[in-house]
Amino acid sequence: MTMETERLAELQEWGVDLAPIHLALSWTPQHRLEIMEGIIQLGQSVRQQTRPYEALHFASPLPLLAALAPLRVILVGRLAGILQGVPGVSYTLDVCYAHDDETVHGLMQALASFTPQPALTPDRLLHHTSLLVDTSLVVLRLSPLVPSIGAYAEAVRMTTSLAIGGVRLRVLRLPALLTSLTAAPEADDVFFVPLVEATDILQRAA
C-alpha cells in the first residue's frame, strides 16, 4: 500500500466520500462551474431566510471571469479548487492580483461595469492586503497575497491554466491551494480542506 493509498483511506475514515470527487474529475472545468451554479440556485430558492447575504447574492461569475482573464490575476480560494474537481460550492470569488499600477488600473476598468462596492480606487488596491468587494454578480475577495505562498510573482509559479467560458484563467494548483487554505482557514474549511487533499491525490494518480 502506497503512502497516497494510506492517506486516502485515512481521509475516507474521517468522512471524505471519494465518489463525488471521481465524478467531478471526469467533468470539464466549465461543467464543474455549471454544476456549482445549479446547486447554489437550488439553495437560494429553498433556504432564502437562513443563508448569509453572500449566499443569496450570487449569479454566474462567467462575465466577470472573462473581464478578469486578460489581467495578471490568479483564482485562489474555494473556486480554484472547485474548478479543478473538488466537490463544493463557493459564494465568493477569491482573486490574487499583481501589485503593480498596470494591473490595479486594469482591475478598476474590468470591474467598473459590475458596480463594485465599495468603489475601487488605486489607494484601496495598493494598500489593502485583503479587500472584500460586492459586485452585481458575486462577492469578490481581492488580495495581492496568497497565505503561505506569497505575492503574485511567487503564486503564479504554482498555477495551472484552465479553459472556462471561452477564456483561459490562471488558478492556483491544488497542492498550493491546500497550503494556503491550511495557513488561513475559514470557519467551514475544516470540511473543504480534506476534499482538496483527496482530490489532489486522485488527480495525480489518474
KOLDREN-199095 format. One record per residue (C-alpha): residue number from 1; residue in one letter; x, y, z. Coordinates in nm, 3 decimals, decimal comma. Each point is the difference from the previous one (the first is absolute). Example, Ala and Ser with C-alpha at 12.3 -4.5 7.8 and 13.67 -1.06 7.14 Angstrom:
<pts>
PT   num   residuo         X         Y         Z
PT     1         A     1,230    -0,450     0,780
PT     2         S     0,137     0,344    -0,066
</pts>
This chain:
<pts>
PT   num   residuo         X         Y         Z
PT     1         M     0,000     0,000     0,000
PT     2         T     0,145     0,337    -0,105
PT     3         M     0,006     0,309     0,218
PT     4         E    -0,265     0,156    -0,225
PT     5         T    -0,228    -0,303     0,037
PT     6         E     0,047     0,004     0,376
PT     7         R    -0,080     0,371     0,013
PT     8         L    -0,314    -0,047    -0,209
PT     9         A    -0,112    -0,273     0,240
PT    10         E     0,056     0,237     0,293
PT    11         L    -0,201     0,273    -0,171
PT    12         Q    -0,282    -0,246    -0,067
PT    13         E    -0,002    -0,099     0,365
PT    14         W    -0,027     0,369     0,088
PT    15         G    -0,307     0,021    -0,223
PT    16         V     0,117     0,095    -0,348
PT    17         D    -0,213    -0,161    -0,273
PT    18         L     0,218    -0,069    -0,303
PT    19         A    -0,288    -0,068    -0,241
PT    20         P    -0,094     0,368    -0,058
PT    21         I     0,368     0,079    -0,053
PT    22         H     0,038    -0,271    -0,266
PT    23         L    -0,312     0,136    -0,171
PT    24         A     0,117     0,363     0,011
PT    25         L     0,341    -0,096    -0,138
PT    26         S    -0,174    -0,141    -0,309
PT    27         W    -0,157     0,339    -0,077
PT    28         T     0,143     0,306    -0,172
PT    29         P     0,071     0,310     0,213
PT    30         Q    -0,295     0,178    -0,162
PT    31         H    -0,236    -0,287     0,083
PT    32         R     0,124     0,002     0,360
PT    33         L    -0,088     0,370     0,018
PT    34         E    -0,344    -0,064    -0,152
PT    35         I    -0,071    -0,274     0,256
PT    36         M     0,104     0,232     0,283
PT    37         E    -0,225     0,275    -0,135
PT    38         G    -0,294    -0,241    -0,013
PT    39         I     0,056    -0,108     0,361
PT    40         I     0,015     0,362     0,115
PT    41         Q    -0,315     0,096    -0,192
PT    42         L    -0,186    -0,290     0,158
PT    43         G     0,124     0,105     0,342
PT    44         Q    -0,110     0,358    -0,062
PT    45         S    -0,352    -0,113    -0,082
PT    46         V    -0,053    -0,218     0,308
PT    47         R     0,209     0,167     0,273
PT    48         Q    -0,034     0,371    -0,060
PT    49         Q    -0,068     0,086     0,362
PT    50         T     0,284    -0,200     0,153
PT    51         R     0,301     0,081    -0,217
PT    52         P     0,249     0,286     0,041
PT    53         Y    -0,008     0,290    -0,244
PT    54         E     0,273    -0,147    -0,222
PT    55         A    -0,204    -0,316    -0,049
PT    56         L    -0,300     0,197    -0,125
PT    57         H     0,202     0,237    -0,215
PT    58         F     0,138    -0,220    -0,276
PT    59         A    -0,023    -0,014    -0,377
PT    60         S     0,222    -0,175    -0,251
PT    61         P     0,350     0,148     0,029
PT    62         L     0,088    -0,083    -0,363
PT    63         P    -0,030     0,361    -0,129
PT    64         L     0,218     0,115     0,286
PT    65         L     0,255    -0,275    -0,063
PT    66         A     0,015     0,100    -0,366
PT    67         A     0,068     0,361     0,099
PT    68         L     0,279    -0,108     0,236
PT    69         A     0,164    -0,250    -0,238
PT    70         P     0,234     0,244    -0,181
PT    71         L     0,141     0,130     0,329
PT    72         R     0,281    -0,129     0,218
PT    73         V    -0,233    -0,171     0,246
PT    74         I    -0,033    -0,347     0,150
PT    75         L    -0,313    -0,173     0,125
PT    76         V     0,063    -0,125     0,351
PT    77         G    -0,221    -0,120     0,285
PT    78         R    -0,288    -0,243    -0,033
PT    79         L    -0,089     0,070    -0,361
PT    80         A     0,354    -0,087    -0,108
PT    81         G    -0,050    -0,341     0,159
PT    82         I    -0,350    -0,052    -0,137
PT    83         L     0,112     0,075    -0,356
PT    84         Q     0,266    -0,271     0,039
PT    85         G    -0,244    -0,264     0,123
PT    86         V    -0,049     0,059     0,372
PT    87         P    -0,369    -0,050     0,086
PT    88         G    -0,158     0,304     0,161
PT    89         V    -0,140     0,347    -0,049
PT    90         S     0,144     0,347     0,039
PT    91         Y    -0,201     0,319     0,040
PT    92         T     0,307     0,220    -0,035
PT    93         L     0,261     0,040    -0,272
PT    94         D     0,350     0,019     0,149
PT    95         V     0,257     0,170    -0,220
PT    96         C     0,371     0,068     0,048
PT    97         Y     0,123     0,286    -0,218
PT    98         A     0,341     0,136    -0,097
PT    99         H     0,083     0,296     0,222
PT   100         D     0,089     0,246    -0,276
PT   101         D    -0,159     0,310    -0,150
PT   102         E    -0,091    -0,165    -0,330
PT   103         T    -0,190    -0,285     0,165
PT   104         V    -0,166     0,228     0,255
PT   105         H    -0,134     0,229    -0,272
PT   106         G    -0,095    -0,303    -0,208
PT   107         L    -0,204    -0,136     0,291
PT   108         M    -0,180     0,330     0,045
PT   109         Q    -0,087     0,010    -0,370
PT   110         A    -0,099    -0,368    -0,022
PT   111         L    -0,229     0,015     0,304
PT   112         A    -0,155     0,342    -0,066
PT   113         S    -0,304    -0,140    -0,183
PT   114         F    -0,074    -0,238     0,290
PT   115         T    -0,072     0,288     0,243
PT   116         P     0,264    -0,084     0,264
PT   117         Q    -0,076     0,108     0,357
PT   118         P     0,197     0,150     0,159
PT   119         A     0,124     0,178    -0,309
PT   120         L     0,346    -0,111    -0,105
PT   121         T     0,281     0,253     0,018
PT   122         P     0,376    -0,029    -0,052
PT   123         D     0,049     0,073     0,369
PT   124         R    -0,227    -0,286     0,109
PT   125         L     0,157    -0,250    -0,239
PT   126         L     0,357     0,102     0,075
PT   127         H    -0,025     0,031     0,378
PT   128         H    -0,239    -0,274     0,113
PT   129         T     0,115    -0,358     0,050
PT   130         S    -0,357    -0,127    -0,041
PT   131         L    -0,297     0,186    -0,142
PT   132         L    -0,357    -0,133     0,000
PT   133         V    -0,193     0,146    -0,292
PT   134         D    -0,366    -0,049    -0,087
PT   135         T    -0,087    -0,011    -0,370
PT   136         S    -0,319    -0,045    -0,198
PT   137         L     0,082    -0,372    -0,037
PT   138         V     0,200    -0,129     0,295
PT   139         V     0,202     0,114     0,298
PT   140         L     0,368     0,038    -0,086
PT   141         R     0,293    -0,037     0,238
PT   142         L     0,301     0,177    -0,150
PT   143         S     0,348    -0,040     0,141
PT   144         P     0,357     0,051    -0,123
PT   145         L     0,112    -0,289     0,222
PT   146         V    -0,077    -0,371     0,032
PT   147         P     0,043    -0,128     0,359
PT   148         S     0,323    -0,199     0,045
PT   149         I     0,074     0,032    -0,374
PT   150         G     0,081     0,366    -0,049
PT   151         A    -0,071     0,269    -0,256
PT   152         Y    -0,114    -0,049    -0,359
PT   153         A     0,355    -0,058    -0,128
PT   154         E     0,042    -0,298     0,235
PT   155         A    -0,356    -0,130    -0,031
PT   156         V    -0,011     0,002    -0,380
PT   157         R     0,270    -0,269    -0,005
PT   158         M    -0,246    -0,227     0,181
PT   159         T    -0,291     0,042    -0,242
PT   160         T    -0,156    -0,184    -0,288
PT   161         S    -0,201     0,139    -0,290
PT   162         L    -0,363    -0,105    -0,044
PT   163         A    -0,243     0,069    -0,284
PT   164         I    -0,332     0,133     0,129
PT   165         G    -0,269     0,171    -0,204
PT   166         G     0,226     0,058    -0,298
PT   167         V     0,281     0,161     0,200
PT   168         R     0,308    -0,135     0,175
PT   169         L     0,055     0,075     0,368
PT   170         R     0,286    -0,058     0,239
PT   171         V    -0,102    -0,200     0,308
PT   172         L     0,209    -0,101     0,300
PT   173         R     0,089    -0,369    -0,026
PT   174         L    -0,137    -0,231     0,267
PT   175         P     0,322    -0,054     0,202
PT   176         A     0,051     0,377     0,033
PT   177         L    -0,370     0,050     0,070
PT   178         L     0,020    -0,256     0,279
PT   179         T     0,294     0,190     0,150
PT   180         S    -0,179     0,336    -0,014
PT   181         L    -0,332    -0,130     0,138
PT   182         T     0,178    -0,174     0,285
PT   183         A     0,195     0,316     0,084
PT   184         A    -0,305     0,227     0,010
PT   185         P    -0,308    -0,220     0,049
PT   186         E    -0,354     0,134     0,008
PT   187         A    -0,266    -0,144     0,227
PT   188         D    -0,121    -0,277    -0,230
PT   189         D     0,334    -0,081    -0,164
PT   190         V     0,028    -0,288     0,245
PT   191         F    -0,231    -0,185    -0,241
PT   192         F     0,142     0,137    -0,326
PT   193         V     0,372    -0,051     0,064
PT   194         P    -0,021    -0,384     0,018
PT   195         L    -0,186     0,005    -0,332
PT   196         V     0,280     0,204    -0,155
PT   197         E     0,259    -0,246     0,126
PT   198         A    -0,194    -0,304    -0,125
PT   199         T    -0,062     0,160    -0,340
PT   200         D     0,369     0,082    -0,035
PT   201         I     0,098    -0,362     0,073
PT   202         L    -0,256    -0,141    -0,245
PT   203         Q     0,090     0,253    -0,267
PT   204         R     0,370    -0,085     0,021
PT   205         A    -0,079    -0,372    -0,012
PT   206         A    -0,217     0,029    -0,312
</pts>
